[in-house]
Amino acid sequence: MASTFLKLLVVVVVLLVVYVVKAYSYWKRRGIPTAKGVIPFLGHMLPVFTFKVNVSELIREMYTENKDVSMVGFYKMTTPVLLIRDPHLSKIVLQKNFSSFQDTGVRIHPDKDPLLSTNPFFSTGEVWSNSRKRLVSAFTNVKLKMLSGVVNGVCKKMEDFLDRRIRKNECEIELKWFFSKFTGEVVANAGIGVEGFCFEDESHPDAFDRIGDLLFKSGFKMVLENTVVFAPRLNDILKLRLVPKKVDKFFRDVVRQTLITRKSESVPRKDFLQSIIDYELAANGKFDEETIASEALSIYMDGYETSSITLSFIGFHLASHPDIQEKVREEVMSKLEKHDGVITFEALKEMTYMDQVISESQRCYPAIGFLTRVCTQRCELRGSDGLVLHVDPGVEIVISNHGLQVDPEYWSDPDVFDPERFRDNQPTEKLIFLPFGQGPRICAGVKLAKLQMKSCISSLLSKYRLELSKKTLLPLKFSSFNFVSEPIGGLWVHVSKL
């Protein structure tokens, strides 16, 4: 009996060894270098599972450590993933050969996350195409110009909120917390046409920034969710819902009440939600609540979190570089004088130095530091160093946009904050600067993001001065509990009236 058990154990061990050897020789068999640090059954994910780094930092570290090759393989547990380092290859994957890389590889289970399943970031095929068309139709320059007045109204709420805090001698603020109020209010007012309650002195139960905390707040649940998003096969087993039931119900209720209210109004609204309703009516002659609620959630997710993260880093850089802050302020004041003291859509377009500052801040600290694509039809990738890979369907491709954006091969003194790099917009013409992605899957809300960020900065700098607080922990280190850029301890500034 003992002899039989021992033989069985030997067979199991041999099979496991064969499996491990085969699994972790995938890249070697294809002539592609493998990142160091493979651990059986965990692949390269141990630093993430032990909370040493987040996924974004892990990918950037692999990008930096393999600087002599155009592409390098690694393993998400036992799944092979290709990290491409060559901007030429990024262009092929994101733009030139998009038909072979249409999928982001992030799996959402419609029965668990029905509203999220049609979001352009998570969906594929016709569902992705239709959802993206609806959102793009809502973000035209004409519609953004019409809504610039609504965004200005949010800026006034922000100023009143700051003035009240200054009068109470509460001048020290954490930037992500503060800008989440701003982007939450913009999404509520300009996106969905409702009150956001973000700038109330007392926390409101339906405040749009509180809803954001439920979706994006760091913690163990967020770690688990981030892991299954990055390793989707796990979610085939766990089937976690990424949108809490409370948030799902919130957006359904908001849309239901909004549609009821609008049926009785004689003058049509001009917010993004109405644009989506109009698009559905024109395209299909009807619309359903589920579709509109899903798009409302998409507007929220596109306009809230990444924009507030980006604004917080812009605020940090302005507070850290008073000379640059003053130069942006001078530009803002000159454009306000030209446009009768009003932050108009045209005035914002003329603030080109502010564009440079925003781009440089995004270069240093992108909200999300990597992009993913999955091969959908076999194709060839040929690196500038001679490496060639015939990519099979199902293979995941990762691009470290953060790695590219701080690579000394492409940027002189990449650790220096220097907006002059973007004076002639040159870096944006190469695929070494990817804050919004690129190609057909570029972020649909780019124009809204830029409108709200420039409006916010203009309003702030025209009336207030930002100074870095000692509460900000330097050098910045990032939370391992989130795949977005979340500085440990937060970004703190002192705000004072000019």
C-alpha positions as CSV (number, residue, x, y, z in Angstrom):
1,M,0.0,0.0,0.0
2,A,2.8,2.4,1.0
3,S,4.7,1.4,-2.2
4,T,1.6,2.2,-4.4
5,F,1.2,5.6,-2.7
6,L,4.9,6.4,-3.2
7,K,4.7,5.5,-6.9
8,L,1.6,7.7,-7.2
9,L,3.3,10.6,-5.5
10,V,6.3,10.3,-7.8
11,V,4.0,10.3,-10.8
12,V,2.3,13.5,-9.5
13,V,5.6,15.2,-8.8
14,V,6.9,14.3,-12.3
15,L,3.8,15.6,-13.9
16,L,4.0,18.8,-11.9
17,V,7.6,19.3,-12.9
18,V,6.8,18.6,-16.6
19,Y,4.0,21.1,-16.4
20,V,6.1,23.8,-14.7
21,V,9.0,23.3,-17.1
22,K,6.7,23.6,-20.1
23,A,4.7,26.5,-18.8
24,Y,7.7,28.6,-17.9
25,S,9.7,27.8,-21.1
26,Y,7.0,29.4,-23.3
27,W,9.1,32.5,-24.1
28,K,12.4,30.7,-24.3
29,R,10.9,28.3,-26.9
30,R,9.9,31.4,-29.0
31,G,13.3,33.1,-28.7
32,I,12.1,35.9,-26.5
33,P,14.0,37.0,-23.4
34,T,12.3,36.3,-20.1
35,A,12.2,38.8,-17.2
36,K,14.1,37.5,-14.1
37,G,12.4,36.3,-10.9
38,V,10.0,33.6,-12.1
39,I,8.5,31.6,-9.2
40,P,6.6,28.3,-10.0
41,F,2.8,28.8,-10.1
42,L,3.2,32.5,-9.2
43,G,5.2,33.6,-12.2
44,H,6.3,37.2,-11.7
45,M,3.4,38.2,-9.5
46,L,4.9,37.6,-6.0
47,P,5.8,41.3,-5.4
48,V,2.1,42.2,-6.1
49,F,0.7,39.3,-4.0
50,T,2.9,40.3,-1.1
51,F,2.0,44.1,-1.5
52,K,5.6,45.2,-2.2
53,V,4.6,47.0,-5.4
54,N,1.4,47.5,-7.4
55,V,1.0,46.0,-10.9
56,S,1.9,49.3,-12.6
57,E,5.2,49.6,-10.8
58,L,6.0,45.9,-11.4
59,I,5.6,46.4,-15.1
60,R,7.7,49.6,-15.1
61,E,10.5,47.8,-13.2
62,M,10.5,45.0,-15.8
63,Y,10.6,47.7,-18.5
64,T,13.6,49.4,-16.9
65,E,15.5,46.2,-16.1
66,N,15.3,44.9,-19.7
67,K,16.5,48.0,-21.5
68,D,18.6,46.2,-24.2
69,V,15.7,44.4,-25.8
70,S,12.6,45.4,-27.8
71,M,10.3,42.9,-26.0
72,V,10.5,40.7,-23.0
73,G,8.2,37.9,-21.7
74,F,6.9,37.4,-18.2
75,Y,4.2,35.3,-16.5
76,K,1.0,36.2,-14.7
77,M,1.0,33.1,-12.6
78,T,1.3,30.5,-15.4
79,T,0.0,32.8,-18.2
80,P,2.6,34.2,-20.6
81,V,2.5,37.9,-21.2
82,L,4.6,40.0,-23.6
83,L,5.9,43.4,-22.5
84,I,6.9,45.4,-25.5
85,R,9.4,48.2,-25.0
86,D,9.8,49.5,-28.6
87,P,7.6,52.5,-29.5
88,H,7.5,51.1,-33.0
89,L,5.9,48.0,-31.7
90,S,3.5,50.0,-29.6
91,K,2.3,51.8,-32.7
92,I,1.7,48.4,-34.4
93,V,-0.3,47.1,-31.5
94,L,-2.3,50.3,-30.7
95,Q,-2.8,51.7,-34.2
96,K,-1.4,50.1,-37.4
97,N,-2.6,46.5,-36.7
98,F,-5.5,47.3,-34.3
99,S,-7.6,44.6,-36.0
100,S,-5.3,42.0,-34.4
101,F,-5.3,43.6,-31.0
102,Q,-8.9,44.9,-30.4
103,D,-9.4,43.3,-26.9
104,T,-8.1,44.8,-23.7
105,G,-8.2,41.4,-22.0
106,V,-10.1,42.6,-19.0
107,R,-13.1,40.3,-18.4
108,I,-16.3,41.5,-16.9
109,H,-19.1,39.1,-16.1
110,P,-22.4,40.6,-17.4
111,D,-24.5,38.8,-14.7
112,K,-22.3,40.4,-12.0
113,D,-21.6,43.8,-13.5
114,P,-24.4,44.5,-16.1
115,L,-23.8,48.2,-16.2
116,L,-20.0,47.9,-16.5
117,S,-20.1,45.2,-19.2
118,T,-20.9,47.7,-21.9
119,N,-18.2,50.2,-20.8
120,P,-15.9,50.8,-23.8
121,F,-12.8,50.0,-21.6
122,F,-14.1,46.5,-20.7
123,S,-16.2,45.6,-23.8
124,T,-15.3,44.2,-27.2
125,G,-16.7,43.8,-30.7
126,E,-20.0,45.4,-31.5
127,V,-20.8,46.2,-27.9
128,W,-17.6,48.2,-27.6
129,S,-18.2,49.9,-31.0
130,N,-21.7,51.0,-30.2
131,S,-20.9,52.2,-26.7
132,R,-17.9,54.2,-27.9
133,K,-19.9,55.8,-30.7
134,R,-22.5,57.0,-28.1
135,L,-19.8,58.5,-25.9
136,V,-17.8,60.1,-28.7
137,S,-21.1,61.7,-30.0
138,A,-21.5,63.3,-26.6
139,F,-17.9,64.8,-26.5
140,T,-17.8,66.9,-29.6
141,N,-16.3,70.4,-29.4
142,V,-19.7,72.0,-30.1
143,K,-21.3,70.2,-27.1
144,L,-18.3,70.9,-24.9
145,K,-18.5,74.5,-25.7
146,M,-22.1,74.6,-24.7
147,L,-21.3,73.0,-21.4
148,S,-18.3,75.1,-20.6
149,G,-20.7,77.5,-18.7
150,V,-21.8,74.5,-16.5
151,V,-18.2,73.7,-15.7
152,N,-17.6,77.3,-14.8
153,G,-20.5,77.0,-12.4
154,V,-18.7,74.1,-10.8
155,C,-15.6,76.3,-10.6
156,K,-17.6,78.9,-8.6
157,K,-18.8,76.2,-6.2
158,M,-15.2,75.2,-5.7
159,E,-14.1,78.8,-5.0
160,D,-16.9,79.2,-2.5
161,F,-15.9,76.0,-0.8
162,L,-12.3,77.1,-0.6
163,D,-13.2,80.6,0.7
164,R,-15.3,79.0,3.5
165,R,-12.3,76.8,4.5
166,I,-9.9,79.7,4.4
167,R,-12.2,81.8,6.7
168,K,-12.2,78.9,9.1
169,N,-8.4,78.7,8.8
170,E,-8.6,75.3,7.2
171,C,-6.1,76.1,4.4
172,E,-4.3,72.7,4.2
173,I,-5.9,70.3,1.8
174,E,-5.2,66.9,0.3
175,L,-5.3,67.3,-3.4
176,K,-6.9,64.0,-4.5
177,W,-9.7,64.5,-1.9
178,F,-10.2,68.0,-3.1
179,F,-10.1,67.4,-6.9
180,S,-12.4,64.4,-6.5
181,K,-15.0,66.9,-5.3
182,F,-14.4,68.9,-8.4
183,T,-14.5,66.1,-11.0
184,G,-17.5,64.5,-9.1
185,E,-19.4,67.7,-9.4
186,V,-18.5,68.2,-13.1
187,V,-19.7,64.7,-13.9
188,A,-22.9,65.3,-12.0
189,N,-23.7,68.7,-13.4
190,A,-22.4,68.5,-16.9
191,G,-22.5,64.8,-17.4
192,I,-25.8,63.7,-16.0
193,G,-27.5,67.0,-15.3
194,V,-28.1,66.5,-11.5
195,E,-26.7,68.1,-8.3
196,G,-23.5,66.4,-7.1
197,F,-23.5,67.7,-3.5
198,C,-19.6,67.4,-3.5
199,F,-18.9,70.9,-2.1
200,E,-21.3,70.7,0.8
201,D,-19.7,71.6,4.2
202,E,-21.4,68.5,5.7
203,S,-21.0,65.2,3.9
204,H,-24.1,64.4,1.8
205,P,-25.2,60.7,1.4
206,D,-25.6,61.1,-2.4
207,A,-22.5,63.1,-3.0
208,F,-20.8,62.0,-6.2
209,D,-17.3,61.9,-4.6
210,R,-18.7,59.5,-1.9
211,I,-19.9,57.2,-4.7
212,G,-16.3,57.4,-6.1
213,D,-15.0,56.2,-2.7
214,L,-17.1,53.1,-3.0
215,L,-15.7,52.4,-6.5
216,F,-12.1,53.3,-6.2
217,K,-11.1,53.4,-2.5
218,S,-8.0,51.4,-1.7
219,G,-8.1,48.4,0.6
220,F,-7.9,44.6,0.5
221,K,-11.0,44.4,-1.7
222,M,-9.4,46.8,-4.2
223,V,-6.3,44.6,-4.2
224,L,-8.3,41.6,-5.0
225,E,-10.3,43.4,-7.7
226,N,-7.2,44.8,-9.3
227,T,-5.6,41.3,-9.3
228,V,-8.5,39.7,-11.0
229,V,-8.7,42.5,-13.5
230,F,-5.0,42.0,-14.3
231,A,-5.3,38.2,-14.1
232,P,-8.8,37.7,-15.6
233,R,-8.7,33.9,-15.4
234,L,-8.9,34.2,-11.7
235,N,-12.2,36.1,-12.1
236,D,-13.6,33.2,-14.1
237,I,-13.4,31.3,-10.8
238,L,-14.1,34.1,-8.3
239,K,-16.6,36.1,-10.4
240,L,-16.3,39.2,-8.3
241,R,-18.4,42.2,-9.1
242,L,-16.4,45.3,-9.5
243,V,-19.3,47.8,-9.2
244,P,-20.8,47.5,-5.7
245,K,-24.6,46.9,-5.6
246,K,-25.1,50.3,-3.9
247,V,-23.3,52.0,-6.8
248,D,-25.3,50.0,-9.4
249,K,-28.6,51.0,-7.7
250,F,-27.5,54.6,-7.3
251,F,-26.9,55.1,-11.1
252,R,-30.1,53.2,-12.0
253,D,-32.1,55.4,-9.6
254,V,-30.5,58.6,-10.8
255,V,-31.2,57.8,-14.5
256,R,-34.7,56.6,-13.8
257,Q,-35.6,59.8,-11.9
258,T,-33.8,62.0,-14.5
259,L,-35.8,60.4,-17.4
260,I,-39.1,60.9,-15.5
261,T,-38.2,64.6,-14.9
262,R,-37.2,65.3,-18.5
263,K,-40.4,63.9,-19.9
264,S,-42.2,66.8,-18.3
265,E,-39.7,69.5,-19.3
266,S,-40.4,71.6,-22.4
267,V,-36.8,72.7,-22.9
268,P,-34.3,69.9,-23.6
269,R,-31.2,69.6,-21.5
270,K,-27.7,70.1,-23.0
271,D,-25.7,67.7,-20.8
272,F,-23.8,64.6,-22.0
273,L,-26.6,62.3,-20.8
274,Q,-29.1,64.0,-23.1
275,S,-26.6,63.7,-26.0
276,I,-26.6,60.0,-25.5
277,I,-30.4,59.8,-25.3
278,D,-30.6,61.8,-28.5
279,Y,-28.0,59.6,-30.2
280,E,-30.0,56.5,-29.3
281,L,-33.3,58.0,-30.5
282,A,-31.7,59.0,-33.8
283,A,-29.9,55.7,-34.3
284,N,-32.6,53.3,-33.1
285,G,-35.8,55.3,-32.6
286,K,-35.9,54.4,-29.0
287,F,-33.7,53.8,-25.9
288,D,-33.9,51.8,-22.8
289,E,-33.0,52.6,-19.2
290,E,-30.4,49.9,-18.9
291,T,-28.4,51.4,-21.8
292,I,-28.6,55.0,-20.5
293,A,-27.7,53.9,-16.9
294,S,-24.7,52.0,-18.3
295,E,-23.6,55.1,-20.3
296,A,-24.1,57.3,-17.2
297,L,-21.7,55.0,-15.3
298,S,-19.3,55.2,-18.2
299,I,-19.4,59.0,-18.1
300,Y,-18.7,58.9,-14.4
301,M,-15.8,56.5,-14.6
302,D,-14.2,58.3,-17.6
303,G,-14.6,61.8,-16.0
304,Y,-14.1,61.2,-12.3
305,E,-11.2,59.1,-11.1
306,T,-8.3,59.5,-13.6
307,S,-9.0,63.3,-14.0
308,S,-8.9,63.8,-10.3
309,I,-5.6,61.9,-10.1
310,T,-4.2,63.9,-12.9
311,L,-5.3,67.2,-11.3
312,S,-3.8,66.2,-8.0
313,F,-0.3,65.7,-9.6
314,I,-0.7,68.9,-11.5
315,G,-1.4,70.7,-8.2
316,F,1.6,69.0,-6.6
317,H,3.9,70.1,-9.4
318,L,2.6,73.7,-9.4
319,A,3.0,73.8,-5.6
320,S,6.5,72.4,-5.9
321,H,7.6,74.8,-8.6
322,P,6.4,78.4,-7.7
323,D,8.1,79.8,-10.8
324,I,6.1,77.6,-13.1
325,Q,2.9,78.2,-11.1
326,E,3.4,82.0,-11.6
327,K,4.0,81.6,-15.3
328,V,0.7,79.6,-15.7
329,R,-1.0,82.3,-13.6
330,E,0.2,85.0,-15.9
331,E,-1.1,83.2,-18.9
332,V,-4.5,82.6,-17.2
333,M,-4.8,86.3,-16.2
334,S,-3.8,87.5,-19.7
335,K,-6.5,85.3,-21.3
336,L,-9.1,86.3,-18.8
337,E,-8.4,90.0,-19.5
338,K,-8.8,89.3,-23.3
339,H,-12.1,87.5,-22.7
340,D,-13.8,90.0,-20.3
341,G,-12.8,88.1,-17.2
342,V,-14.7,84.9,-18.2
343,I,-13.1,81.5,-18.6
344,T,-14.6,80.8,-22.0
345,F,-14.0,77.7,-24.2
346,E,-11.9,79.9,-26.5
347,A,-9.8,81.3,-23.6
348,L,-9.0,77.7,-22.5
349,K,-7.9,76.7,-26.0
350,E,-5.5,79.7,-26.0
351,M,-3.8,78.6,-22.8
352,T,-1.0,76.7,-24.5
353,Y,1.6,76.8,-21.7
354,M,-1.0,75.2,-19.4
355,D,-1.3,72.4,-21.9
356,Q,2.5,71.9,-21.6
357,V,2.3,71.8,-17.8
358,I,-0.5,69.3,-17.9
359,S,1.3,67.1,-20.4
360,E,4.6,67.2,-18.4
361,S,2.7,66.3,-15.2
362,Q,1.1,63.3,-17.0
363,R,4.5,62.3,-18.3
364,C,6.0,62.2,-14.8
365,Y,3.0,60.5,-13.1
366,P,0.3,59.0,-15.4
367,A,-2.9,58.1,-13.7
368,I,-2.5,54.5,-15.0
369,G,1.0,53.3,-15.8
370,F,0.3,50.5,-18.3
371,L,-1.9,49.5,-21.2
372,T,-3.0,46.0,-22.1
373,R,-4.1,44.4,-25.3
374,V,-4.9,40.7,-26.3
375,C,-4.1,39.3,-29.7
376,T,-7.2,38.4,-31.6
377,Q,-5.7,37.2,-34.8
378,R,-2.2,35.8,-35.5
379,C,0.4,38.4,-36.5
380,E,4.1,39.2,-36.5
381,L,5.9,41.6,-34.3
382,R,9.4,42.6,-35.4
383,G,11.5,44.6,-33.0
384,S,14.2,47.2,-33.9
385,D,16.8,44.9,-32.3
386,G,15.9,41.9,-34.7
387,L,13.7,40.0,-32.2
388,V,10.7,38.5,-34.1
389,L,7.6,37.0,-32.6
390,H,4.6,35.4,-34.3
391,V,1.9,36.3,-31.8
392,D,-0.9,33.7,-31.4
393,P,-4.5,34.6,-30.6
394,G,-5.1,34.9,-26.9
395,V,-1.6,36.2,-26.0
396,E,-1.7,39.3,-23.9
397,I,0.5,42.3,-24.7
398,V,1.5,45.0,-22.1
399,I,2.9,48.4,-22.8
400,S,4.5,50.4,-19.9
401,N,3.5,53.9,-20.8
402,H,5.1,55.1,-17.5
403,G,8.3,53.3,-18.5
404,L,8.3,55.0,-21.9
405,Q,7.6,58.4,-20.4
406,V,10.5,58.4,-18.0
407,D,13.0,56.5,-20.2
408,P,16.3,58.5,-20.6
409,E,16.6,57.1,-24.1
410,Y,13.8,59.3,-25.2
411,W,13.8,62.1,-22.6
412,S,16.7,64.2,-21.4
413,D,16.7,64.5,-17.6
414,P,13.4,62.6,-17.3
415,D,13.3,63.1,-13.5
416,V,13.2,66.9,-14.0
417,F,9.8,68.6,-14.3
418,D,10.2,70.7,-17.5
419,P,7.0,71.8,-19.4
420,E,9.2,73.2,-22.1
421,R,9.6,69.7,-23.5
422,F,6.1,70.0,-24.9
423,R,6.5,73.5,-26.4
424,D,6.2,72.2,-30.0
425,N,4.1,69.2,-29.0
426,Q,6.8,67.0,-30.4
427,P,6.7,64.1,-27.9
428,T,3.0,63.6,-28.5
429,E,3.7,62.7,-32.2
430,K,5.7,59.6,-31.1
431,L,4.3,56.8,-29.1
432,I,6.5,57.6,-26.1
433,F,3.8,59.7,-24.5
434,L,0.5,57.8,-23.9
435,P,-1.4,59.3,-21.0
436,F,-4.8,58.6,-22.7
437,G,-3.7,55.5,-24.7
438,Q,-3.7,55.7,-28.5
439,G,-5.5,54.4,-31.5
440,P,-9.2,53.4,-31.8
441,R,-9.2,52.6,-28.1
442,I,-7.9,56.0,-27.0
443,C,-9.9,57.3,-24.0
444,A,-13.2,58.6,-25.3
445,G,-13.4,61.3,-22.6
446,V,-10.1,63.1,-23.5
447,K,-11.8,66.3,-24.5
448,L,-13.9,66.4,-21.4
449,A,-10.9,65.6,-19.2
450,K,-8.9,68.5,-20.7
451,L,-11.9,70.9,-20.5
452,Q,-12.5,70.3,-16.8
453,M,-8.8,70.2,-15.9
454,K,-8.0,73.5,-17.6
455,S,-11.1,75.1,-16.2
456,C,-10.2,74.0,-12.7
457,I,-6.6,75.2,-12.9
458,S,-7.6,78.5,-14.4
459,S,-10.1,79.1,-11.6
460,L,-7.7,78.1,-8.9
461,L,-4.6,80.1,-10.1
462,S,-6.6,83.2,-10.8
463,K,-7.6,83.6,-7.2
464,Y,-5.3,81.3,-5.0
465,R,-1.7,80.4,-4.4
466,L,-0.6,76.8,-3.8
467,E,2.3,75.9,-1.5
468,L,3.6,72.4,-0.8
469,S,2.8,71.2,2.7
470,K,5.3,69.2,4.8
471,K,2.6,66.5,5.1
472,T,3.5,65.4,1.5
473,L,6.0,62.6,1.9
474,L,9.0,63.0,-0.4
475,P,10.2,61.3,-2.5
476,L,6.8,60.1,-3.5
477,K,6.1,56.4,-3.0
478,F,3.0,54.6,-4.3
479,S,0.4,52.4,-2.7
480,S,0.6,48.7,-3.5
481,F,-3.2,48.5,-2.9
482,N,-4.2,50.1,-6.2
483,F,-3.1,49.9,-9.8
484,V,-3.7,53.6,-10.3
485,S,-1.1,56.1,-9.1
486,E,-1.9,56.7,-5.4
487,P,0.9,58.4,-3.4
488,I,1.3,57.1,0.1
489,G,0.3,59.8,2.6
490,G,-1.4,61.9,-0.1
491,L,-0.4,65.1,-1.8
492,W,-0.9,68.1,0.6
493,V,-0.8,71.8,-0.1
494,H,-1.5,75.1,1.6
495,V,-4.1,77.2,-0.2
496,S,-4.1,81.0,0.3
497,K,-5.9,83.9,-1.4
498,L,-3.9,86.1,-3.8
